Amino acid sequence: MPDQFVSGAPVPLSTPAHPAAQARLGGRAERLSFQLVFGLLGVLAAVLLLAPTVIVVITSFTSGYSLKFPPPGYSMRWYEALWNDSPELIEAFVLSLELAAAATAISIVLAVSAALALARRREAWARAAEAVFLSPLMLPALAIGLSLLMLFNLAGTGLSFATLVLGHVAITAPYILRTTTASLSQMDGALLESAHSLGASAFHAFRTVTLPLIAPGIAAGAFIGFMYSFDNVAVSLFLSDARSEVLPIRMWHIIESNLDVRAAAVSGVLVAATVVLMVVMERVAGISRHMR
C-alpha cells in the first residue's frame, strides 16, 4: 500500500515548514540583502572619496612634465624639485604653518572659555549663544570670507596677516568648542564639588581636575581646527594680502597657470603628513571618540 494512505486517511508526502522557521529564514535573507546593498554602497562611497587622493599621489611620482594620469613613468624628480628649487612653495608652507598655529592657539583660549561658561547651562540664552558660536560650521566658507572682508573694510583696518588670523579663528574655534563641550558634558560634576569642598580655588580646580579630563577633547578639536585652517582656501582667498600668500592659494595659482607637477608633489607630502598626524592624535587624544 502506498505510504500516503494510512488507515484510510491521506497523508501529505512532505510536511510544510514551521511558520517560525520560515520567519527566521525570511529575516536572515532580509539581513543579508540589507548588508549586501549597504556594503556595496559603502565600498562605492569609499572609492569615490579615496580615488582622487590616490590618483594625485600616484601622479606626483610621474617622470613627465605635466599632470597626466596614468604617468608615462615614475620618478622622484618632482619631490627633489620641491625641496631644492621651490623657495616660494616652502615660504608659503611656513606661512600656512604660522597662520594655522596662531589661529589654533587663539581659538583654544576662546573656545575653552566659552565651553566652560556654556557646557553645563540649560538656559535659553546659553543655547542661543552656543548656536551663534557654532554657526560658522553651518555657513558656506565663501560667505564667511566675503562677510569678514566687508567687516574689515567697514572697520577701516585693511588686510594683513592679523586680519587673516582673525578670519581663521572664526572658522577654527567652533571645532574646539564642539569637542570641548562634549568632553565637559561627560565629566562627573562631583569631582569639582569635591575639589571645592577641600578648599581648592576655581583656578586650582580647573588646572588640576577639569583641564586634565578635557585635555583629549581640546587636543582633538585643536587638531581638526589646525588642519582645517591650514587647508582653507575660501577665507584665505578673501583675506590674504600681497605678502600673505598661503600654501593652498599658491598651489591654486601654479595649477591655474601651467599645471605644475610640483602641486601634486606638495599634495603627496600633505597627504602623508596628515595620515601620520591622524594616527598620532588618535593614539594620544582618541579623535574618533570626540567626533561622534
CYANA upper distance limits for C-alpha pairs under 8 A (distance plus 0.5 A):
  1 MET  CA      5 PHE  CA      7.66
  3 ASP  CA     11 VAL  CA      8.26
  4 GLN  CA     10 PRO  CA      5.95
  4 GLN  CA     11 VAL  CA      5.21
  4 GLN  CA     12 PRO  CA      6.83
  4 GLN  CA     13 LEU  CA      6.94
  5 PHE  CA      9 ALA  CA      6.16
  5 PHE  CA     10 PRO  CA      5.32
  5 PHE  CA     11 VAL  CA      6.68
  6 VAL  CA     10 PRO  CA      7.19
  6 VAL  CA     11 VAL  CA      7.69
 17 ALA  CA     21 ALA  CA      7.20
 17 ALA  CA     22 GLN  CA      7.11
 18 HIS  CA     22 GLN  CA      6.84
 19 PRO  CA     23 ALA  CA      6.65
 20 ALA  CA     24 ARG  CA      6.74
 21 ALA  CA     25 LEU  CA      6.72
 22 GLN  CA     26 GLY  CA      6.59
 23 ALA  CA     27 GLY  CA      6.55
 24 ARG  CA     28 ARG  CA      6.59
 25 LEU  CA     29 ALA  CA      6.68
 26 GLY  CA     30 GLU  CA      6.65
 27 GLY  CA     31 ARG  CA      6.67
 28 ARG  CA     32 LEU  CA      6.66
 29 ALA  CA     33 SER  CA      6.63
 30 GLU  CA     34 PHE  CA      6.56
 31 ARG  CA     35 GLN  CA      6.57
 32 LEU  CA     36 LEU  CA      6.49
 33 SER  CA     37 VAL  CA      6.59
 34 PHE  CA     38 PHE  CA      6.66
 35 GLN  CA     39 GLY  CA      6.11
 36 LEU  CA     40 LEU  CA      6.62
 37 VAL  CA     41 LEU  CA      6.78
 38 PHE  CA     42 GLY  CA      6.45
 39 GLY  CA     43 VAL  CA      6.70
 40 LEU  CA     44 LEU  CA      6.62
 41 LEU  CA     45 ALA  CA      6.59
 42 GLY  CA     46 ALA  CA      6.62
 43 VAL  CA     47 VAL  CA      6.66
 44 LEU  CA     48 LEU  CA      6.71
 45 ALA  CA     49 LEU  CA      6.65
 46 ALA  CA     50 LEU  CA      6.44
 47 VAL  CA     51 ALA  CA      5.95
 48 LEU  CA     52 PRO  CA      7.90
 49 LEU  CA     53 THR  CA      8.27
 50 LEU  CA     54 VAL  CA      6.66
 51 ALA  CA     55 ILE  CA      6.54
 52 PRO  CA     56 VAL  CA      6.71
 53 THR  CA     57 VAL  CA      6.69
 54 VAL  CA     58 ILE  CA      6.65
 55 ILE  CA     59 THR  CA      6.53
 55 ILE  CA     69 PHE  CA      7.85
 56 VAL  CA     60 SER  CA      6.68
 56 VAL  CA    264 ALA  CA      6.38
 56 VAL  CA    267 SER  CA      7.72
 56 VAL  CA    268 GLY  CA      7.73
 57 VAL  CA     61 PHE  CA      7.71
 57 VAL  CA    264 ALA  CA      7.25
 57 VAL  CA    265 ALA  CA      7.95
 57 VAL  CA    267 SER  CA      7.57
 57 VAL  CA    268 GLY  CA      5.58
 58 ILE  CA     62 THR  CA      7.83
 58 ILE  CA     71 PRO  CA      8.32
 59 THR  CA     67 LEU  CA      7.24
 59 THR  CA     68 LYS  CA      7.29
 59 THR  CA     69 PHE  CA      6.70
 59 THR  CA     70 PRO  CA      7.55
 59 THR  CA     71 PRO  CA      6.56
 59 THR  CA    264 ALA  CA      7.16
 60 SER  CA     78 TRP  CA      7.55
 60 SER  CA     79 TYR  CA      8.42
 60 SER  CA    261 VAL  CA      7.17
 60 SER  CA    262 ARG  CA      7.95
 60 SER  CA    264 ALA  CA      5.21
 60 SER  CA    265 ALA  CA      5.25
 60 SER  CA    267 SER  CA      8.44
 60 SER  CA    268 GLY  CA      7.11
 61 PHE  CA     71 PRO  CA      8.34
 61 PHE  CA     74 TYR  CA      5.70
 61 PHE  CA     75 SER  CA      5.68
 61 PHE  CA     76 MET  CA      6.20
 61 PHE  CA     77 ARG  CA      8.14
 61 PHE  CA     78 TRP  CA      7.62
 61 PHE  CA     79 TYR  CA      8.50
 61 PHE  CA    265 ALA  CA      8.01
 62 THR  CA     71 PRO  CA      5.58
 62 THR  CA     72 PRO  CA      7.30
 62 THR  CA     73 GLY  CA      6.09
 62 THR  CA     74 TYR  CA      5.10
 62 THR  CA     75 SER  CA      6.13
 62 THR  CA     76 MET  CA      8.17
 62 THR  CA     78 TRP  CA      8.38
 63 SER  CA     71 PRO  CA      7.59
 63 SER  CA     72 PRO  CA      7.18
 63 SER  CA     73 GLY  CA      5.50
 63 SER  CA     74 TYR  CA      5.51
 63 SER  CA     75 SER  CA      5.48
 63 SER  CA     76 MET  CA      8.21
 63 SER  CA     77 ARG  CA      7.51
 64 GLY  CA     71 PRO  CA      7.51
 64 GLY  CA     72 PRO  CA      6.95
 64 GLY  CA     73 GLY  CA      7.48
 65 TYR  CA    260 ASP  CA      8.32
 65 TYR  CA    261 VAL  CA      7.31
 66 SER  CA    259 LEU  CA      6.94
 66 SER  CA    260 ASP  CA      7.03
 66 SER  CA    261 VAL  CA      6.35
 67 LEU  CA    259 LEU  CA      6.80
 67 LEU  CA    260 ASP  CA      7.62
 67 LEU  CA    261 VAL  CA      6.14
 67 LEU  CA    264 ALA  CA      8.40
 76 MET  CA     80 GLU  CA      6.88
 77 ARG  CA     81 ALA  CA      6.60
 78 TRP  CA     82 LEU  CA      6.45
 78 TRP  CA    261 VAL  CA      7.35
 78 TRP  CA    262 ARG  CA      6.27
 78 TRP  CA    265 ALA  CA      6.71
 79 TYR  CA     83 TRP  CA      6.84
 79 TYR  CA    262 ARG  CA      7.83
 79 TYR  CA    265 ALA  CA      6.22
 79 TYR  CA    266 VAL  CA      8.47
 80 GLU  CA     84 ASN  CA      6.48
 80 GLU  CA     85 ASP  CA      8.40
 81 ALA  CA     85 ASP  CA      5.50
 81 ALA  CA     86 SER  CA      7.09
 81 ALA  CA    262 ARG  CA      7.96
 82 LEU  CA     86 SER  CA      5.67
 82 LEU  CA     89 LEU  CA      8.20
 82 LEU  CA    262 ARG  CA      6.71
 82 LEU  CA    265 ALA  CA      7.67
 82 LEU  CA    266 VAL  CA      7.99
 83 TRP  CA     90 ILE  CA      8.46
 86 SER  CA     90 ILE  CA      6.93
 87 PRO  CA     91 GLU  CA      6.52
 88 GLU  CA     92 ALA  CA      6.66
 89 LEU  CA     93 PHE  CA      6.54
 89 LEU  CA    247 LEU  CA      7.20
 89 LEU  CA    250 ARG  CA      7.59
 89 LEU  CA    251 MET  CA      8.49
 90 ILE  CA     94 VAL  CA      6.71
 91 GLU  CA     95 LEU  CA      6.71
 92 ALA  CA     96 SER  CA      6.63
 92 ALA  CA    245 GLU  CA      6.65
 92 ALA  CA    246 VAL  CA      5.33
 92 ALA  CA    247 LEU  CA      5.12
 92 ALA  CA    250 ARG  CA      7.50
 93 PHE  CA     97 LEU  CA      6.78
 93 PHE  CA    246 VAL  CA      7.22
 93 PHE  CA    247 LEU  CA      5.64
 94 VAL  CA     98 GLU  CA      6.74
 95 LEU  CA     99 LEU  CA      6.55
 95 LEU  CA    244 SER  CA      7.91
 95 LEU  CA    245 GLU  CA      8.23
 95 LEU  CA    246 VAL  CA      6.46
 95 LEU  CA    247 LEU  CA      8.07
 96 SER  CA    100 ALA  CA      6.50
 96 SER  CA    230 PHE  CA      6.20
 96 SER  CA    246 VAL  CA      5.65
 96 SER  CA    247 LEU  CA      6.50
 97 LEU  CA    101 ALA  CA      6.46
 97 LEU  CA    230 PHE  CA      7.19
 98 GLU  CA    102 ALA  CA      6.52
 99 LEU  CA    103 ALA  CA      6.55
 99 LEU  CA    164 LEU  CA      8.33
 99 LEU  CA    165 VAL  CA      6.61
 99 LEU  CA    229 SER  CA      8.24
 99 LEU  CA    230 PHE  CA      7.94
100 ALA  CA    104 THR  CA      6.43
100 ALA  CA    165 VAL  CA      8.43
100 ALA  CA    168 HIS  CA      8.12
100 ALA  CA    226 PHE  CA      5.86
100 ALA  CA    227 MET  CA      8.10
100 ALA  CA    229 SER  CA      5.78
100 ALA  CA    230 PHE  CA      5.80
101 ALA  CA    105 ALA  CA      6.58
101 ALA  CA    226 PHE  CA      7.23
102 ALA  CA    106 ILE  CA      6.79
102 ALA  CA    165 VAL  CA      7.34
103 ALA  CA    107 SER  CA      6.48
103 ALA  CA    165 VAL  CA      5.93
103 ALA  CA    166 LEU  CA      7.56
103 ALA  CA    168 HIS  CA      6.28
103 ALA  CA    169 VAL  CA      5.43
103 ALA  CA    172 THR  CA      7.76
103 ALA  CA    226 PHE  CA      8.25
103 ALA  CA    229 SER  CA      8.12
104 THR  CA    108 ILE  CA      6.57
104 THR  CA    169 VAL  CA      7.38
104 THR  CA    172 THR  CA      7.19
104 THR  CA    173 ALA  CA      7.93
104 THR  CA    222 ALA  CA      6.66
104 THR  CA    225 GLY  CA      6.95
104 THR  CA    226 PHE  CA      6.27
105 ALA  CA    109 VAL  CA      7.23
106 ILE  CA    110 LEU  CA      6.89
106 ILE  CA    169 VAL  CA      7.37
107 SER  CA    111 ALA  CA      6.16
107 SER  CA    169 VAL  CA      6.08
107 SER  CA    172 THR  CA      6.98
107 SER  CA    173 ALA  CA      5.06
107 SER  CA    176 ILE  CA      7.73
108 ILE  CA    112 VAL  CA      6.29
108 ILE  CA    173 ALA  CA      7.36
108 ILE  CA    176 ILE  CA      7.02
108 ILE  CA    218 ILE  CA      7.85
108 ILE  CA    222 ALA  CA      7.43
109 VAL  CA    113 SER  CA      6.69
110 LEU  CA    114 ALA  CA      6.71
110 LEU  CA    173 ALA  CA      7.68
111 ALA  CA    115 ALA  CA      6.49
111 ALA  CA    173 ALA  CA      6.10
111 ALA  CA    174 PRO  CA      7.55
111 ALA  CA    176 ILE  CA      6.42
111 ALA  CA    177 LEU  CA      5.15
111 ALA  CA    180 THR  CA      8.31
112 VAL  CA    116 LEU  CA      6.64
112 VAL  CA    176 ILE  CA      7.89
112 VAL  CA    177 LEU  CA      6.82
112 VAL  CA    180 THR  CA      7.06
112 VAL  CA    218 ILE  CA      8.17
113 SER  CA    117 ALA  CA      6.89
114 ALA  CA    118 LEU  CA      6.62
114 ALA  CA    177 LEU  CA      7.65
115 ALA  CA    119 ALA  CA      5.78
115 ALA  CA    177 LEU  CA      6.35
115 ALA  CA    180 THR  CA      6.86
115 ALA  CA    181 THR  CA      5.84
115 ALA  CA    184 LEU  CA      8.35
116 LEU  CA    120 ARG  CA      8.28
116 LEU  CA    181 THR  CA      8.21
116 LEU  CA    184 LEU  CA      8.24
117 ALA  CA    121 ARG  CA      8.17
118 LEU  CA    126 ALA  CA      6.24
118 LEU  CA    127 ARG  CA      8.22
118 LEU  CA    130 GLU  CA      7.60
119 ALA  CA    181 THR  CA      5.96
119 ALA  CA    184 LEU  CA      6.99
119 ALA  CA    185 SER  CA      7.06
120 ARG  CA    184 LEU  CA      8.37
120 ARG  CA    185 SER  CA      7.53
121 ARG  CA    126 ALA  CA      6.82
122 ARG  CA    126 ALA  CA      7.10
122 ARG  CA    127 ARG  CA      7.47
123 GLU  CA    127 ARG  CA      7.12
124 ALA  CA    128 ALA  CA      6.65
125 TRP  CA    129 ALA  CA      6.52
126 ALA  CA    130 GLU  CA      6.64
127 ARG  CA    131 ALA  CA      6.68
128 ALA  CA    132 VAL  CA      6.81
129 ALA  CA    133 PHE  CA      6.76
130 GLU  CA    134 LEU  CA      6.65
131 ALA  CA    135 SER  CA      6.43
133 PHE  CA    174 PRO  CA      6.76
134 LEU  CA    138 MET  CA      8.09
134 LEU  CA    174 PRO  CA      5.56
134 LEU  CA    175 TYR  CA      8.48
134 LEU  CA    177 LEU  CA      8.34
134 LEU  CA    178 ARG  CA      8.20
135 SER  CA    139 LEU  CA      6.94
135 SER  CA    174 PRO  CA      8.37
136 PRO  CA    140 PRO  CA      8.25
136 PRO  CA    141 ALA  CA      8.35
136 PRO  CA    144 ILE  CA      7.84
136 PRO  CA    170 ALA  CA      7.64
136 PRO  CA    171 ILE  CA      6.45
136 PRO  CA    174 PRO  CA      7.52
137 LEU  CA    171 ILE  CA      7.84
137 LEU  CA    174 PRO  CA      7.36
137 LEU  CA    175 TYR  CA      8.47
139 LEU  CA    143 ALA  CA      7.41
139 LEU  CA    144 ILE  CA      7.45
140 PRO  CA    144 ILE  CA      7.00
141 ALA  CA    145 GLY  CA      6.67
141 ALA  CA    234 ALA  CA      6.26
141 ALA  CA    235 VAL  CA      6.97
142 LEU  CA    146 LEU  CA      6.61
142 LEU  CA    234 ALA  CA      5.72
142 LEU  CA    235 VAL  CA      7.08
143 ALA  CA    147 SER  CA      6.51
144 ILE  CA    148 LEU  CA      6.59
144 ILE  CA    235 VAL  CA      7.35
145 GLY  CA    149 LEU  CA      6.67
145 GLY  CA    167 GLY  CA      7.90
145 GLY  CA    234 ALA  CA      6.69
145 GLY  CA    235 VAL  CA      4.73
145 GLY  CA    236 SER  CA      8.01
145 GLY  CA    237 LEU  CA      8.22
145 GLY  CA    238 PHE  CA      6.07
145 GLY  CA    239 LEU  CA      7.55
146 LEU  CA    150 MET  CA      6.80
146 LEU  CA    235 VAL  CA      8.17
146 LEU  CA    238 PHE  CA      6.84
147 SER  CA    151 LEU  CA      6.63
148 LEU  CA    152 PHE  CA      6.67
148 LEU  CA    167 GLY  CA      7.29
148 LEU  CA    239 LEU  CA      8.30
149 LEU  CA    153 ASN  CA      6.68
149 LEU  CA    238 PHE  CA      6.79
149 LEU  CA    239 LEU  CA      6.73
150 MET  CA    154 LEU  CA      6.63
151 LEU  CA    155 ALA  CA      6.71
152 PHE  CA    156 GLY  CA      6.59
152 PHE  CA    157 THR  CA      6.15
152 PHE  CA    158 GLY  CA      6.70
152 PHE  CA    159 LEU  CA      7.99
152 PHE  CA    163 THR  CA      8.23
153 ASN  CA    157 THR  CA      6.96
153 ASN  CA    158 GLY  CA      6.53
158 GLY  CA    163 THR  CA      8.49
159 LEU  CA    163 THR  CA      6.45
159 LEU  CA    164 LEU  CA      7.91
159 LEU  CA    239 LEU  CA      6.65
159 LEU  CA    240 SER  CA      7.18
159 LEU  CA    241 ASP  CA      6.27
160 SER  CA    164 LEU  CA      6.85
160 SER  CA    239 LEU  CA      8.11
160 SER  CA    240 SER  CA      7.34
160 SER  CA    241 ASP  CA      6.42
160 SER  CA    244 SER  CA      7.89
161 PHE  CA    165 VAL  CA      6.70
161 PHE  CA    240 SER  CA      7.78
161 PHE  CA    241 ASP  CA      8.14
161 PHE  CA    244 SER  CA      6.84
162 ALA  CA    166 LEU  CA      6.82
163 THR  CA    167 GLY  CA      6.64
163 THR  CA    239 LEU  CA      7.36
164 LEU  CA    168 HIS  CA      6.82
164 LEU  CA    236 SER  CA      7.25
164 LEU  CA    239 LEU  CA      5.92
164 LEU  CA    240 SER  CA      6.76
165 VAL  CA    169 VAL  CA      6.65
166 LEU  CA    170 ALA  CA      6.94
167 GLY  CA    171 ILE  CA      7.42
167 GLY  CA    235 VAL  CA      7.21
167 GLY  CA    239 LEU  CA      7.88
168 HIS  CA    172 THR  CA      6.58
168 HIS  CA    229 SER  CA      6.54
168 HIS  CA    235 VAL  CA      7.72
168 HIS  CA    236 SER  CA      8.50
169 VAL  CA    173 ALA  CA      6.16
170 ALA  CA    174 PRO  CA      8.00
171 ILE  CA    175 TYR  CA      8.45
171 ILE  CA    225 GLY  CA      8.26
171 ILE  CA    229 SER  CA      8.05
172 THR  CA    176 ILE  CA      7.49
172 THR  CA    222 ALA  CA      8.49
172 THR  CA    224 ILE  CA      8.49
172 THR  CA    225 GLY  CA      5.01
172 THR  CA    226 PHE  CA      7.66
172 THR  CA    228 TYR  CA      7.57
172 THR  CA    229 SER  CA      7.08
173 ALA  CA    177 LEU  CA      6.59
173 ALA  CA    225 GLY  CA      7.57
174 PRO  CA    178 ARG  CA      6.54
175 TYR  CA    179 THR  CA      6.91
175 TYR  CA    221 GLY  CA      5.75
175 TYR  CA    222 ALA  CA      7.97
175 TYR  CA    224 ILE  CA      7.36
175 TYR  CA    225 GLY  CA      6.44
176 ILE  CA    180 THR  CA      6.42
176 ILE  CA    217 GLY  CA      8.29
176 ILE  CA    218 ILE  CA      6.53
176 ILE  CA    220 ALA  CA      8.07
176 ILE  CA    221 GLY  CA      4.52
176 ILE  CA    222 ALA  CA      6.23
176 ILE  CA    224 ILE  CA      8.46
176 ILE  CA    225 GLY  CA      7.37
177 LEU  CA    181 THR  CA      6.43
177 LEU  CA    221 GLY  CA      7.93
178 ARG  CA    182 ALA  CA      6.80
178 ARG  CA    221 GLY  CA      7.90
179 THR  CA    183 SER  CA      6.82
179 THR  CA    217 GLY  CA      5.63
179 THR  CA    218 ILE  CA      6.96
179 THR  CA    220 ALA  CA      7.43
179 THR  CA    221 GLY  CA      5.97
179 THR  CA    290 HIS  CA      6.30
179 THR  CA    291 MET  CA      7.73
180 THR  CA    184 LEU  CA      6.69
180 THR  CA    214 ILE  CA      6.97
180 THR  CA    217 GLY  CA      5.56
180 THR  CA    218 ILE  CA      5.86
180 THR  CA    221 GLY  CA      7.76
181 THR  CA    185 SER  CA      6.63
182 ALA  CA    186 GLN  CA      7.05
182 ALA  CA    217 GLY  CA      7.91
182 ALA  CA    290 HIS  CA      7.54
183 SER  CA    187 MET  CA      7.00
183 SER  CA    213 LEU  CA      8.13
183 SER  CA    214 ILE  CA      5.82
183 SER  CA    216 PRO  CA      8.48
183 SER  CA    217 GLY  CA      6.08
183 SER  CA    290 HIS  CA      8.09
184 LEU  CA    214 ILE  CA      6.89
187 MET  CA    213 LEU  CA      7.75
187 MET  CA    214 ILE  CA      8.46
188 ASP  CA    192 LEU  CA      8.39
189 GLY  CA    193 GLU  CA      7.07
190 ALA  CA    194 SER  CA      6.54
191 LEU  CA    195 ALA  CA      6.78
191 LEU  CA    209 VAL  CA      7.81
192 LEU  CA    196 HIS  CA      6.68
192 LEU  CA    205 ALA  CA      7.17
192 LEU  CA    209 VAL  CA      7.51
192 LEU  CA    210 THR  CA      8.08
193 GLU  CA    197 SER  CA      6.53
194 SER  CA    198 LEU  CA      6.75
195 ALA  CA    199 GLY  CA      7.17
195 ALA  CA    200 ALA  CA      5.98
195 ALA  CA    205 ALA  CA      6.59
195 ALA  CA    209 VAL  CA      8.33
196 HIS  CA    200 ALA  CA      5.42
196 HIS  CA    201 SER  CA      7.12
196 HIS  CA    202 ALA  CA      8.01
196 HIS  CA    205 ALA  CA      7.66
200 ALA  CA    204 HIS  CA      6.33
200 ALA  CA    205 ALA  CA      6.27
201 SER  CA    205 ALA  CA      6.50
202 ALA  CA    206 PHE  CA      6.66
203 PHE  CA    207 ARG  CA      6.61
204 HIS  CA    208 THR  CA      6.51
205 ALA  CA    209 VAL  CA      5.84
205 ALA  CA    210 THR  CA      7.13
206 PHE  CA    210 THR  CA      5.14
206 PHE  CA    211 LEU  CA      6.19
207 ARG  CA    211 LEU  CA      5.90
207 ARG  CA    212 PRO  CA      7.87
208 THR  CA    212 PRO  CA      7.14
209 VAL  CA    213 LEU  CA      7.11
210 THR  CA    214 ILE  CA      6.73
211 LEU  CA    215 ALA  CA      6.15
214 ILE  CA    218 ILE  CA      6.81
215 ALA  CA    219 ALA  CA      6.53
215 ALA  CA    285 ALA  CA      8.46
216 PRO  CA    220 ALA  CA      6.59
216 PRO  CA    284 VAL  CA      8.06
216 PRO  CA    285 ALA  CA      4.99
216 PRO  CA    286 GLY  CA      7.57
217 GLY  CA    221 GLY  CA      6.72
217 GLY  CA    285 ALA  CA      7.56
217 GLY  CA    287 ILE  CA      8.30
217 GLY  CA    290 HIS  CA      6.75
218 ILE  CA    222 ALA  CA      6.47
219 ALA  CA    223 PHE  CA      6.57
219 ALA  CA    281 MET  CA      8.43
219 ALA  CA    285 ALA  CA      6.81
220 ALA  CA    224 ILE  CA      6.86
220 ALA  CA    281 MET  CA      7.68
220 ALA  CA    285 ALA  CA      6.59
220 ALA  CA    286 GLY  CA      7.78
220 ALA  CA    287 ILE  CA      5.63
220 ALA  CA    290 HIS  CA      7.40
221 GLY  CA    225 GLY  CA      6.46
222 ALA  CA    226 PHE  CA      6.35
223 PHE  CA    227 MET  CA      6.72
223 PHE  CA    281 MET  CA      8.16
224 ILE  CA    228 TYR  CA      6.63
225 GLY  CA    229 SER  CA      6.52
226 PHE  CA    230 PHE  CA      6.55
227 MET  CA    231 ASP  CA      6.62
228 TYR  CA    232 ASN  CA      6.30
230 PHE  CA    248 PRO  CA      8.50
231 ASP  CA    248 PRO  CA      6.73
232 ASN  CA    236 SER  CA      7.01
232 ASN  CA    248 PRO  CA      7.52
233 VAL  CA    237 LEU  CA      6.26
233 VAL  CA    248 PRO  CA      6.54
233 VAL  CA    249 ILE  CA      6.91
234 ALA  CA    238 PHE  CA      7.18
235 VAL  CA    239 LEU  CA      6.67
236 SER  CA    240 SER  CA      5.90
236 SER  CA    246 VAL  CA      7.94
236 SER  CA    249 ILE  CA      8.04
237 LEU  CA    249 ILE  CA      7.38
240 SER  CA    244 SER  CA      5.92
240 SER  CA    245 GLU  CA      6.83
240 SER  CA    246 VAL  CA      8.46
241 ASP  CA    245 GLU  CA      7.63
245 GLU  CA    249 ILE  CA      6.78
245 GLU  CA    250 ARG  CA      6.85
246 VAL  CA    250 ARG  CA      6.74
247 LEU  CA    251 MET  CA      6.57
248 PRO  CA    252 TRP  CA      6.67
249 ILE  CA    253 HIS  CA      6.81
250 ARG  CA    254 ILE  CA      6.91
251 MET  CA    255 ILE  CA      6.65
251 MET  CA    263 ALA  CA      6.25
252 TRP  CA    256 GLU  CA      6.48
253 HIS  CA    257 SER  CA      6.56
254 ILE  CA    258 ASN  CA      6.59
254 ILE  CA    259 LEU  CA      6.82
254 ILE  CA    260 ASP  CA      6.36
254 ILE  CA    263 ALA  CA      7.75
255 ILE  CA    259 LEU  CA      4.64
255 ILE  CA    260 ASP  CA      6.15
255 ILE  CA    263 ALA  CA      7.34
259 LEU  CA    263 ALA  CA      8.40
260 ASP  CA    264 ALA  CA      8.42
261 VAL  CA    265 ALA  CA      7.19
262 ARG  CA    266 VAL  CA      6.64
263 ALA  CA    267 SER  CA      6.69
264 ALA  CA    268 GLY  CA      6.68
265 ALA  CA    269 VAL  CA      6.87
266 VAL  CA    270 LEU  CA      6.71
267 SER  CA    271 VAL  CA      6.53
268 GLY  CA    272 ALA  CA      6.73
269 VAL  CA    273 ALA  CA      6.60
270 LEU  CA    274 THR  CA      6.44
271 VAL  CA    275 VAL  CA      6.72
272 ALA  CA    276 VAL  CA      6.80
273 ALA  CA    277 LEU  CA      6.60
274 THR  CA    278 MET  CA      6.50
275 VAL  CA    279 VAL  CA      6.78
276 VAL  CA    280 VAL  CA      6.76
277 LEU  CA    281 MET  CA      6.48
278 MET  CA    282 GLU  CA      6.43
279 VAL  CA    283 ARG  CA      6.79
280 VAL  CA    284 VAL  CA      6.64
281 MET  CA    285 ALA  CA      5.88
281 MET  CA    286 GLY  CA      7.00
281 MET  CA    287 ILE  CA      7.01
282 GLU  CA    286 GLY  CA      4.72
282 GLU  CA    287 ILE  CA      5.64
282 GLU  CA    288 SER  CA      7.54
286 GLY  CA    290 HIS  CA      7.60
287 ILE  CA    291 MET  CA      6.88
288 SER  CA    292 ARG  CA      7.24
